[in-house]
Amino acid sequence: MSGYAEVAAFELPSVTASDGGVDDVALVGDGDLTYVRGTDRTTLPVDAEPVDVALGERVYVLTADALLALSPGGSGSRVWSLDLGAEGVEGVAALPDEGVVCVLTERSLVGVDGESGSRRWTVDRPYADVAGDVSFVAADGRFLLGAWSFVTGVDAEGEQVFDADLGSALTGVGGTGGTVVAALKSDQLVGVDPTSGSVDWRTEIRPTQVTPRGDETLLVRTADGLLAVQPDGTYESVDGLPAGSVYPARNGDLVCVYREDTLSVHRRSADVDAVTATLPVDAIGPGEPLVVELTNEAETAGSTTVTIAVEGATTARRSTTVDLPAGGSTAAEFEVTDVEDGETAEVSVSADGVALASESIAIDRPDPPEESVAAELTVDRVEGATVHATLFVHNEGEVLQELRVREDDLHVGAVAPGETSRVEVTERYTPGESVERTVVDDAGATVATASTSATDGSVTVSVEPTVEGSFLFVDVTVENPTETKVADSLVLLGVGDAGPVERAVDVAPGATWTLSVALPGAVAAGLDGNVLRVRLDGAGVEDTHDLTLDNSFAAGAAPGGRDQRAEAPTGADRGQPAGGRGGQARQPGGGRQAGRGDTPGGSAPPAVSLRRAVADDEPAATEAFLEYLAVDTEGQTDDLTLVADGEQFRLGSFDRGEERRYQRAHALARRGRSQLPPVAATADGGHLAETGAMDVDVRDGPLVVRASVDASGPTVRVRGTVENRTDDYLSVEGVDVTWVGAWDIDPHGEGLAPGETVRWSGSVPAPETELSDTDAVVPLTVEYGGDRRFQSLATVERDAGPGTAVANRLDPGVGRETHVADTYSKVVCNLRNVSEEPIQELQLAATGERLNEMIYVEETVQSLQPGETVEHFVDVKPAESDRELAVDLLVTCDGETDRLALDGPVAATPEEWSRSHLEGWTATWEDDEPEEELSVPVHLSTPFEQTD
C-alpha cells in the first residue's frame, strides 16, 4: 500500500466520536464538531453538545435530544432537525447510497430519511439488555451493531440480515469489500460473512482500533503498527502515518491521526513509479512560469512533492506538493525570477526524490530595459538677489536611476521608473538671464537638461509725491508684469527724519504692490528740494523724484481733502499689495465714533477700535490659517464681548487706552471666493464697533484633509481622510491630532498616488487625552513629503448618537507575538476594557479567506474587568504571493456585535519578519473606517484666544 504525507496539523483537545465519508472526516470532541476535507478544517456550528456524528450526503449530528442534518460546505447551515425527546440516544450511522440514517437508542433502532429527516421505521434494538460498550457503524449497505460477543446486521429497511456470536467480547466493528471485520478482546481479528453470519477467517494480530469502513481495505491499529486489512483477511503495513488513533475517509486517500491534543491530516502519497513528467513550455524568461505536467498512471490517487533543479535560471521556489488523480494529470508551475547569459536552461524534475525528467529549455531573454530621464525647471520666486527654482526630474525609463544635479553637486537620489523627484535650487538673480541645470547619472553622464527664465527684467519701481491739503503723500509702486513671484527689499530715501523707510516686498505674478507714506505739512515743509529715491535691492532697479513744494503748506488744509483718510503720526504708511483685503473697522454712524451726538441725553459709550487681518488670504482648501484681531479702547469698558457668526467670545473688562491682540484658526473646505463673517464688539447690550466681512480666496493645495473626533464615550475615536491633490506621488508619514494622539497613516511607506485618498482611524482611552469638555474643534498636523507639514482642523463630537457599544468599551491593539510570514502564522489581538464596568461573556470569532481554520479556535472570555486586557490568537495562513493580509474579528458582548478589522504586511519568509512588519499591523473597528468623502463642515474655526 502507498505511504502517506502530512499536509496539516492543528490543536484538538479530544476526540470522542468520528465518522469517515467518501473523502472527508468528521470528529466530535470537547463539545465541538470538526469537519475535515482535503487540507481544510471547519468547526461546524451546533447549538447543543454533539454525542455522535455520521457522514453521507450531509453531516448528521446526534445530540442528547435531536438529530441534525448540516450542509458540509461553507458555514455548515442546518438543513433539518428531528426531535428525539427522551429516547436515550447513544449513536448514529449512515448509509449514503441508500439514503438512510439510523439512530441507536437505549431500546430501539430508528431509521430516518437522510434527505427529509422523516422517520422511516423503528425496530427493537438487538441485545438491548446486554451490559457493556457497544459498537455501532454502517458499512456495505448494512448497519452493524456489536454488543458483548454478538454482531448483528440490519439493512436499510430495518430488517435483520444476520446475527453472529463470535465467542469473545468485541472491542470494535467495521466493514470493507462485503466483509464484516471485528476485533476481539482475545487479540484476534475475525472476518464475518454478512449473509450467513459465519466466520470466514481469523488472524492473531492484536488489534487495538478498528476503523468503521473502507472501500477496498480497512485500517486497523494493532500493537505492532498500522495495517491495511483486505476483505479476505490478508494485510500489509501502512507507511507514513504516526502513532495515534486513526480516522480515515472511506477511500483511504485522507487520514486524520489524533495524538496528544493534536490532530494531523495526511494525504496518500502517489506511487511515483507510476508517475511521469513532461515540460510542455518551449522557452522561459523572467516573470514566466516553468510548467511541469505530471501524469499518474496508477489506479489510486495520491499526492507527491515535485522538485526541480534548474541550471541557467532562477525560480521563486524549487518544490511544491500536488494532488494526482487516479489515471489523470495535473500541472505544477514555478515562476522564473531571473535568467543567466546562456541560450538554454537545463531542467531536472523529481517526485518524492525519484528522478522523472530532464530537458533543455530555451531562454527567452527580455530586451535591456530602457533608460530615459526628463527634467523641467520652474522658477518659484525671485527673492532679493536670489532666484528660487524647483527642478522636477522624471524617470521615463524602466531602470532605477541614481541622479545628481551637476551645477550644484546636488543629490537627487534614486528615482524609480515612472516616479518624479524634485529638488530646490538657487542662484544669483540676473535680470533677463535664464536659469539652467544639468542632470547626470552616477557615472557623470548627462541624462537631461532644463532651463527657464527667472524674469525678463521688466519689474519696475516708481515714486510719486502728491500734496493734498495739509499732508504730503509719497506713493511708491512696484509692478511685476512677469510670471514669477518677486520677493525683494525696498528702501525709500529722502523723507528726512521719517526715513529711510524699509519694507519687504512680496509681489505675485502680474500684480502691483503699493506703499503710501503720509507726512504732515509741518514735517514736509523741510523736505523741499530733496531727492526722493526708491530702490529694489535684489532686482537692482530704482526711481528718483526731485521734490519741489514751493508754498504748498503756507495755508491750512482744504476741507474734504485726502488728509481725512490718514489719521496717522509722522511717517505713517500702509504698504500692501494693490487690491489687498484688510479688514477695516467699521463703527455705527457712517464711520464716526459711536456715541458722539448719537445718544441724546446720555453719556457716550466708550470708543472701541477693531483691526483685523489674516496670515494668508489665499489658503489651501481645508488648510488651517490664522485670523488676527487687535482690540483698542479709548475708555474704561466692562464686559466687552466679541460676536462672530452667532458665537460670542467674552473678553472681560478693558482699562482706558488698553490694547489686546487675539487670534483664532480657520479652515475652509470649499474652493473659490469665501468670506469670513464680520466681527462685532458689544458691551452691556450696546453695539460698539464692527469689522466688515473679509474676503478669502481658497485655492487648491497639495492635500485635502478631513477629520472628526468622537469624544462621546470612554474611548475617544478619531477618523479621517487625506487626499493627494498633486500630480506626483506623495509620502504621507503620519497625523498628529492635538490633545488626542498621533498615528502612522501610511505604515507601509508606499505613499499616495495622484488623486488617491488614504483613510485612517485610531482610538485612545478618554483619560489618556488632554481634551477639555469645551473643545469643539482641535488642530491637527499631517506630516508628508519627508519634512513638510499640512495643518488643518477637526471637529469634536460630544453626542454621536447610540454608537457601537462594543467598540466604545474595548480598546484594540496588535500584540508583540504577531508573526505573519508562512503557512502557520498568527495575529495577536489585544482588547482592553476601557469602560467602568466588567464585561461578561466576551465572545471572539475570526473570519476571513486567510484564516487557518484547521488551527484557529474561537474564544469566550467569561469576565473582563475594567483595565484588564485579553489576548486573542488568530491563526492565519497567507498564500505564497500575499504581501498584505486581512482578517475580521467579530467581538460580541451583552448581545451586541462589532467587527474589528486586523490587517498588515506579510513577510516573504519567517526570517525576514521584522519590527517594521509588526508596526504595520493595525486593529480598527469597522465603524471607525471613514468614507472616502468624510462629511465635515465647510467652515471650521477655533475660539479667539489672547496672544499678548
Summary of the structure (lengths in Angstrom):
residues: 948
radius of gyration: 43.4
end to end distance: 92.5
largest distance: 147.1
contacts: 3128
relative contact order: 0.05
helix: 4%
strand: 55%
